[in-house]
C-alpha cells in the first residue's frame, strides 16, 4: 500500500504540473515495475498550418519539429525499451490517448495485453512503428508513399495487408493489420529503439473509456512493467480528446473504408478523396 501511495502521489504531482526528469520508483507489478515521469520534449510543436510559414503536413493536430532531447528523455526511452524486451507491458503516452504497448513479435506479451484489458480475442491489435520506411517490412502497401507520409505520423491507423514478417500469433484471424506511427516524439523514439514493431492498444479495460492521464488507468498499474507519465494528453474535460485515432482501411486498391471515425476524420477523408482520388468502398 505504501508503494501504491508513492506512485499515486507522483502521478498526481505530474498532473498538476510537468516534471523535470524521469523518476524511477519501485512499483506494484512483478519485476521492475515502476513509474517514469517523462521530461518535456525540447522543440516546438507545429500547428495545423505549420510554424512561421511552414506548410502543414498530414492529418494530425500538428507535428513535432525534431530537436535534441534532454538526457533524461533518453533514459526514459531506454527504460521502456528494456521493459519491452524483457516481455513486459508498458503504458505510454501517444498523440491521442494513453496506450499499452508490448513487442508485437512476442506471443506471450501479446496474450498479456488481451488478459490485461479483458479484450475479446477476436478484436485485432494495431502495430506501432517509428518511421514510414519500416512499414514496408510488415505490410503489403498498395498506395503511394506520398499518401502514407501525408497521414503519418499522425492520429490515424492505416489498415493494410499484413506481410509474412509479422508474428503469426498477432491477429491470426485476419490477413490485415492496422499500423500506427503516432505524432509523439517519445513513441517514435521508443519504436525506433525496439527490435521489431510494437503492438499498441488503448490503456483501459475493454468497453471502458479511453484515458488521458495515468491516474485514469491506475487499476492497470499492478499488471504493467512500466508506466511512462507524459502528463495529461489534451483537454481532459473534452470528449473529443478521447476519440482515439481515425482508423481507415486502405487494403482495397483505389478505395478506402472508415472503420472508426476517431479524431482526424475530416482531414483524413479530404486527403484521400481530394488529393488521391480514392473512393469510399461503400460506393
C-alpha positions as a Markdown table, in Angstrom:
| # | Residue | x | y | z |
|---|---|---|---|---|
| 1 | Unk | 0.0 | 0.0 | 0.0 |
| 2 | Unk | 2.9 | 2.4 | 0.8 |
| 3 | Unk | 4.3 | 1.9 | -2.7 |
| 4 | Unk | 0.9 | 2.4 | -4.3 |
| 5 | Unk | 0.6 | 5.7 | -2.4 |
| 6 | Unk | 4.0 | 6.8 | -3.6 |
| 7 | Unk | 3.1 | 6.1 | -7.2 |
| 8 | Unk | -0.2 | 8.0 | -6.9 |
| 9 | Unk | 1.4 | 11.0 | -5.3 |
| 10 | Unk | 4.0 | 11.2 | -8.1 |
| 11 | Unk | 1.3 | 10.9 | -10.8 |
| 12 | Unk | -0.9 | 13.5 | -9.1 |
| 13 | Unk | 2.0 | 15.9 | -8.8 |
| 14 | Unk | 2.7 | 15.4 | -12.5 |
| 15 | Unk | -0.9 | 16.0 | -13.4 |
| 16 | Unk | -0.7 | 19.4 | -11.6 |
| 17 | Unk | 2.5 | 20.3 | -13.5 |
| 18 | Unk | 5.1 | 18.7 | -15.8 |
| 19 | Unk | 8.0 | 17.0 | -14.1 |
| 20 | Unk | 11.6 | 17.9 | -14.9 |
| 21 | Unk | 13.1 | 14.4 | -15.0 |
| 22 | Unk | 12.1 | 10.8 | -15.1 |
| 23 | Unk | 11.7 | 9.4 | -11.6 |
| 24 | Unk | 12.0 | 5.6 | -11.3 |
| 25 | Unk | 10.0 | 4.2 | -8.3 |
| 26 | Unk | 9.6 | 0.6 | -7.1 |
| 27 | Unk | 6.3 | -0.3 | -8.4 |
| 28 | Unk | 3.3 | -2.6 | -7.9 |
| 29 | Unk | 3.7 | -5.3 | -10.5 |
| 30 | Unk | 6.2 | -8.1 | -10.9 |
| 31 | Unk | 9.9 | -7.4 | -11.5 |
| 32 | Unk | 10.9 | -3.9 | -12.2 |
| 33 | Unk | 7.5 | -2.3 | -12.4 |
| 34 | Unk | 7.8 | 1.5 | -11.9 |
| 35 | Unk | 6.6 | 4.9 | -12.8 |
| 36 | Unk | 8.8 | 7.2 | -15.0 |
| 37 | Unk | 8.0 | 10.9 | -15.4 |
| 38 | Unk | 8.8 | 11.9 | -18.9 |
| 39 | Unk | 10.6 | 15.3 | -19.2 |
| 40 | Unk | 9.2 | 17.9 | -21.6 |
| 41 | Unk | 10.5 | 17.4 | -25.2 |
| 42 | Unk | 12.6 | 20.3 | -26.5 |
| 43 | Unk | 11.3 | 21.8 | -29.7 |
| 44 | Unk | 8.1 | 23.3 | -31.0 |
| 45 | Unk | 5.0 | 21.5 | -32.0 |
| 46 | Unk | 3.9 | 22.7 | -35.4 |
| 47 | Unk | 0.3 | 23.7 | -35.7 |
| 48 | Unk | -2.2 | 22.7 | -38.4 |
| 49 | Unk | -0.7 | 25.2 | -40.7 |
| 50 | Unk | 3.0 | 24.7 | -39.7 |
| 51 | Unk | 5.1 | 27.3 | -38.0 |
| 52 | Unk | 6.5 | 30.5 | -39.4 |
| 53 | Unk | 5.0 | 29.9 | -42.8 |
| 54 | Unk | 6.0 | 26.2 | -43.0 |
| 55 | Unk | 3.4 | 24.1 | -44.9 |
| 56 | Unk | 1.1 | 21.9 | -43.0 |
| 57 | Unk | 1.6 | 18.1 | -43.1 |
| 58 | Unk | -0.6 | 15.1 | -42.5 |
| 59 | Unk | -4.0 | 14.7 | -40.9 |
| 60 | Unk | -2.7 | 15.3 | -37.4 |
| 61 | Unk | -3.1 | 18.0 | -34.9 |
| 62 | Unk | 0.4 | 19.4 | -35.8 |
| 63 | Unk | 3.8 | 17.8 | -35.9 |
| 64 | Unk | 6.9 | 18.0 | -33.7 |
| 65 | Unk | 9.9 | 19.7 | -35.1 |
| 66 | Unk | 12.9 | 17.4 | -34.2 |
| 67 | Unk | 15.3 | 19.0 | -31.7 |
| 68 | Unk | 17.9 | 17.5 | -29.3 |
| 69 | Unk | 16.3 | 15.6 | -26.3 |
| 70 | Unk | 17.4 | 16.0 | -22.7 |
| 71 | Unk | 19.5 | 13.2 | -21.3 |
| 72 | Unk | 16.6 | 12.1 | -19.0 |
| 73 | Unk | 14.5 | 11.6 | -22.1 |
| 74 | Unk | 16.9 | 9.0 | -23.4 |
| 75 | Unk | 16.9 | 7.3 | -20.1 |
| 76 | Unk | 13.2 | 7.0 | -20.2 |
| 77 | Unk | 13.3 | 5.6 | -23.7 |
| 78 | Unk | 15.9 | 3.1 | -22.6 |
| 79 | Unk | 13.9 | 2.0 | -19.6 |
| 80 | Unk | 10.8 | 1.5 | -21.6 |
| 81 | Unk | 12.6 | -0.4 | -24.4 |
| 82 | Unk | 14.3 | -2.6 | -21.8 |
| 83 | Unk | 11.0 | -3.5 | -20.2 |
| 84 | Unk | 9.5 | -4.4 | -23.6 |
| 85 | Unk | 12.5 | -6.6 | -24.5 |
| 86 | Unk | 12.0 | -8.4 | -21.2 |
| 87 | Unk | 8.5 | -9.3 | -22.2 |
| 88 | Unk | 6.7 | -6.6 | -20.2 |
| 89 | Unk | 3.7 | -4.4 | -20.9 |
| 90 | Unk | 4.4 | -0.7 | -20.8 |
| 91 | Unk | 1.9 | 2.2 | -20.6 |
| 92 | Unk | 2.8 | 5.0 | -22.9 |
| 93 | Unk | 1.6 | 8.5 | -24.0 |
| 94 | Unk | 0.6 | 8.9 | -27.6 |
| 95 | Unk | -0.7 | 11.7 | -29.8 |
| 96 | Unk | -4.3 | 10.7 | -29.0 |
| 97 | Unk | -4.8 | 8.8 | -25.7 |
| 98 | Unk | -2.6 | 6.7 | -23.3 |
| 99 | Unk | -1.8 | 3.3 | -24.7 |
| 100 | Unk | -0.3 | 0.0 | -23.6 |
| 101 | Unk | 2.4 | -1.5 | -25.7 |
| 102 | Unk | 4.4 | -4.7 | -26.0 |
| 103 | Unk | 6.6 | -6.3 | -28.6 |
| 104 | Unk | 4.4 | -7.5 | -31.4 |
| 105 | Unk | 6.7 | -10.4 | -32.1 |
| 106 | Unk | 6.4 | -11.7 | -28.5 |
| 107 | Unk | 3.4 | -14.0 | -28.4 |
| 108 | Unk | 3.3 | -14.2 | -24.6 |
| 109 | Unk | 3.3 | -10.5 | -24.3 |
| 110 | Unk | 0.6 | -10.1 | -26.9 |
| 111 | Unk | -1.6 | -12.6 | -24.9 |
| 112 | Unk | -0.8 | -10.5 | -21.8 |
| 113 | Unk | -2.3 | -7.4 | -23.4 |
| 114 | Unk | -5.6 | -9.3 | -24.0 |
| 115 | Unk | -5.6 | -10.5 | -20.5 |
| 116 | Unk | -4.8 | -7.1 | -19.1 |
| 117 | Unk | -7.7 | -5.4 | -20.9 |
| 118 | Unk | -10.2 | -8.3 | -20.8 |
| 119 | Unk | -10.2 | -7.9 | -24.5 |
| 120 | Unk | -12.2 | -10.0 | -26.9 |
| 121 | Unk | -9.7 | -12.3 | -28.6 |
| 122 | Unk | -11.3 | -11.6 | -32.0 |
| 123 | Unk | -10.5 | -7.9 | -31.8 |
| 124 | Unk | -7.2 | -7.1 | -33.5 |
| 125 | Unk | -4.3 | -5.1 | -32.1 |
| 126 | Unk | -2.5 | -2.5 | -34.2 |
| 127 | Unk | 1.2 | -2.3 | -34.6 |
| 128 | Unk | 3.2 | 0.8 | -34.0 |
| 129 | Unk | 6.4 | 1.9 | -35.9 |
| 130 | Unk | 8.7 | 4.8 | -35.7 |
| 131 | Unk | 9.0 | 5.6 | -39.3 |
| 132 | Unk | 7.2 | 5.2 | -42.6 |
| 133 | Unk | 10.1 | 3.3 | -44.1 |
| 134 | Unk | 9.7 | 0.4 | -41.7 |
| 135 | Unk | 6.1 | -0.1 | -42.7 |
| 136 | Unk | 7.0 | -1.9 | -45.9 |
| 137 | Unk | 8.6 | -4.8 | -44.0 |
| 138 | Unk | 5.4 | -5.6 | -42.2 |
| 139 | Unk | 2.7 | -4.7 | -44.7 |
| 140 | Unk | 1.9 | -5.1 | -48.4 |
| 141 | Unk | 1.4 | -1.5 | -49.5 |
| 142 | Unk | -0.8 | -0.6 | -52.5 |
| 143 | Unk | -0.9 | 3.2 | -52.1 |
| 144 | Unk | 1.7 | 5.8 | -53.0 |
| 145 | Unk | 4.3 | 6.5 | -50.4 |
| 146 | Unk | 3.3 | 10.2 | -50.5 |
| 147 | Unk | -0.1 | 9.2 | -49.2 |
| 148 | Unk | 1.4 | 7.4 | -46.3 |
| 149 | Unk | 3.5 | 10.5 | -45.5 |
| 150 | Unk | 0.5 | 12.8 | -45.7 |
| 151 | Unk | -1.2 | 10.8 | -43.0 |
| 152 | Unk | 1.7 | 9.5 | -40.9 |
| 153 | Unk | 2.9 | 10.3 | -38.4 |
| 154 | Unk | -0.4 | 11.4 | -37.1 |
| 155 | Unk | -3.6 | 10.3 | -35.2 |
| 156 | Unk | -4.5 | 7.8 | -38.0 |
| 157 | Unk | -4.4 | 4.0 | -38.1 |
| 158 | Unk | -4.0 | 2.6 | -41.6 |
| 159 | Unk | -5.3 | -0.9 | -42.2 |
| 160 | Unk | -3.2 | -2.8 | -44.9 |
| 161 | Unk | -2.5 | -6.3 | -45.9 |
| 162 | Unk | 0.0 | -7.8 | -43.5 |
| 163 | Unk | 3.2 | -9.4 | -44.6 |
| 164 | Unk | 4.7 | -12.7 | -43.6 |
| 165 | Unk | 7.2 | -10.9 | -41.3 |
| 166 | Unk | 4.6 | -10.3 | -38.7 |
| 167 | Unk | 4.1 | -12.7 | -35.7 |
| 168 | Unk | 1.5 | -15.3 | -36.8 |
| 169 | Unk | 0.1 | -15.2 | -33.3 |
| 170 | Unk | -0.8 | -11.5 | -33.7 |
| 171 | Unk | -4.3 | -11.2 | -35.1 |
| 172 | Unk | -4.2 | -14.8 | -36.6 |
| 173 | Unk | -7.9 | -14.4 | -37.7 |
| 174 | Unk | -7.2 | -11.7 | -40.3 |
| 175 | Unk | -4.9 | -11.0 | -43.2 |
| 176 | Unk | -5.0 | -7.3 | -42.4 |
| 177 | Unk | -3.2 | -5.2 | -39.8 |
| 178 | Unk | -3.6 | -1.7 | -38.5 |
| 179 | Unk | -0.5 | 0.5 | -38.5 |
| 180 | Unk | 0.2 | 3.5 | -36.2 |
| 181 | Unk | 3.0 | 6.0 | -36.3 |
| 182 | Unk | 1.9 | 8.4 | -33.5 |
| 183 | Unk | 2.9 | 12.0 | -33.8 |
| 184 | Unk | 4.5 | 11.9 | -30.4 |
| 185 | Unk | 8.3 | 12.1 | -30.1 |
| 186 | Unk | 8.6 | 9.6 | -27.2 |
| 187 | Unk | 6.6 | 7.0 | -29.1 |
| 188 | Unk | 8.6 | 7.4 | -32.2 |
| 189 | Unk | 11.9 | 7.2 | -30.3 |
| 190 | Unk | 10.7 | 4.1 | -28.4 |
| 191 | Unk | 9.6 | 2.3 | -31.6 |
| 192 | Unk | 13.0 | 3.0 | -33.1 |
| 193 | Unk | 14.7 | 1.6 | -30.1 |
| 194 | Unk | 12.9 | -1.7 | -30.3 |
| 195 | Unk | 13.9 | -4.7 | -32.5 |
| 196 | Unk | 10.5 | -5.0 | -34.2 |
| 197 | Unk | 7.1 | -3.4 | -34.2 |
| 198 | Unk | 5.1 | -2.7 | -31.1 |
| 199 | Unk | 1.6 | -3.9 | -30.5 |
| 200 | Unk | -0.4 | -1.0 | -29.3 |
| 201 | Unk | -3.8 | -0.6 | -27.8 |
| 202 | Unk | -5.5 | 2.0 | -25.5 |
| 203 | Unk | -4.8 | 1.9 | -21.8 |
| 204 | Unk | -8.2 | 1.0 | -20.4 |
| 205 | Unk | -10.3 | -2.0 | -19.7 |
| 206 | Unk | -12.2 | -3.1 | -22.8 |
| 207 | Unk | -15.5 | -1.3 | -23.2 |
| 208 | Unk | -14.4 | 1.5 | -20.8 |
| 209 | Unk | -13.5 | 5.0 | -21.9 |
| 210 | Unk | -10.0 | 5.9 | -23.1 |
| 211 | Unk | -7.6 | 7.7 | -20.8 |
| 212 | Unk | -5.8 | 11.0 | -20.9 |
| 213 | Unk | -3.8 | 10.8 | -17.7 |
| 214 | Unk | -2.0 | 7.9 | -16.0 |
| 215 | Unk | -4.3 | 8.2 | -12.9 |
| 216 | Unk | -7.3 | 7.3 | -15.0 |
| 217 | Unk | -5.9 | 3.8 | -15.5 |
| 218 | Unk | -4.3 | 3.2 | -12.2 |
| 219 | Unk | -6.2 | -0.1 | -11.8 |
| 220 | Unk | -4.0 | -1.5 | -14.5 |
| 221 | Unk | -0.7 | -0.5 | -12.9 |
| 222 | Unk | -0.1 | -3.7 | -10.9 |
| 223 | Unk | 0.0 | -5.7 | -14.2 |
| 224 | Unk | 2.4 | -3.3 | -16.0 |
| 225 | Unk | 6.1 | -3.4 | -16.0 |
| 226 | Unk | 6.4 | 0.4 | -16.6 |
| 227 | Unk | 4.2 | 3.4 | -16.6 |
| 228 | Unk | 5.5 | 6.3 | -18.6 |
| 229 | Unk | 3.8 | 9.5 | -17.4 |
| 230 | Unk | 3.9 | 12.1 | -20.2 |
| 231 | Unk | 1.4 | 14.4 | -18.4 |
| 232 | Unk | -2.2 | 15.0 | -19.5 |
| 233 | Unk | -2.9 | 14.4 | -23.2 |
| 234 | Unk | -5.1 | 17.2 | -24.5 |
| 235 | Unk | -8.1 | 18.7 | -22.6 |
| 236 | Unk | -9.2 | 16.0 | -20.1 |
| 237 | Unk | -12.6 | 17.7 | -20.0 |
| 238 | Unk | -13.2 | 17.4 | -23.7 |
| 239 | Unk | -14.9 | 14.2 | -25.0 |
| 240 | Unk | -13.4 | 14.9 | -28.4 |
| 241 | Unk | -9.9 | 14.3 | -27.0 |
| 242 | Unk | -10.9 | 10.8 | -26.1 |
| 243 | Unk | -11.9 | 9.6 | -29.6 |
| 244 | Unk | -8.7 | 7.9 | -30.4 |
| 245 | Unk | -7.1 | 7.6 | -33.8 |
| 246 | Unk | -9.1 | 7.6 | -37.1 |
| 247 | Unk | -9.0 | 4.0 | -38.5 |
| 248 | Unk | -9.1 | 3.7 | -42.3 |
| 249 | Unk | -8.9 | 0.6 | -44.4 |
| 250 | Unk | -6.7 | 1.0 | -47.5 |
| 251 | Unk | -6.3 | -2.7 | -48.3 |
| 252 | Unk | -8.5 | -2.4 | -51.5 |
| 253 | Unk | -6.8 | -0.6 | -54.3 |
| 254 | Unk | -8.5 | 2.7 | -55.2 |
| 255 | Unk | -10.9 | 2.5 | -52.2 |
| 256 | Unk | -11.0 | 3.5 | -48.6 |
| 257 | Unk | -13.3 | 2.5 | -45.8 |
| 258 | Unk | -13.6 | 4.3 | -42.4 |
| 259 | Unk | -13.6 | 1.7 | -39.6 |
| 260 | Unk | -13.6 | 4.2 | -36.8 |
| 261 | Unk | -14.2 | 8.0 | -37.3 |
| 262 | Unk | -11.8 | 8.9 | -34.5 |
| 263 | Unk | -10.3 | 12.4 | -34.0 |
| 264 | Unk | -9.0 | 13.1 | -37.5 |
| 265 | Unk | -11.9 | 12.0 | -39.8 |
| 266 | Unk | -12.4 | 15.2 | -41.8 |
| 267 | Unk | -8.7 | 15.8 | -42.6 |
| 268 | Unk | -8.2 | 12.1 | -43.5 |
| 269 | Unk | -11.1 | 11.9 | -45.8 |
| 270 | Unk | -10.2 | 15.1 | -47.5 |
| 271 | Unk | -6.6 | 13.9 | -48.2 |
| 272 | Unk | -7.9 | 10.5 | -49.5 |
| 273 | Unk | -10.6 | 11.9 | -51.8 |
| 274 | Unk | -9.4 | 15.2 | -53.0 |
| 275 | Unk | -5.6 | 14.6 | -53.3 |
| 276 | Unk | -5.6 | 10.9 | -54.2 |
| 277 | Unk | -9.0 | 10.3 | -55.8 |
| 278 | Unk | -9.8 | 7.4 | -53.6 |
| 279 | Unk | -13.5 | 6.5 | -53.3 |
| 280 | Unk | -15.4 | 5.2 | -50.3 |
| 281 | Unk | -15.6 | 1.5 | -50.5 |
| 282 | Unk | -19.4 | 1.5 | -50.0 |
| 283 | Unk | -19.8 | 3.4 | -53.3 |
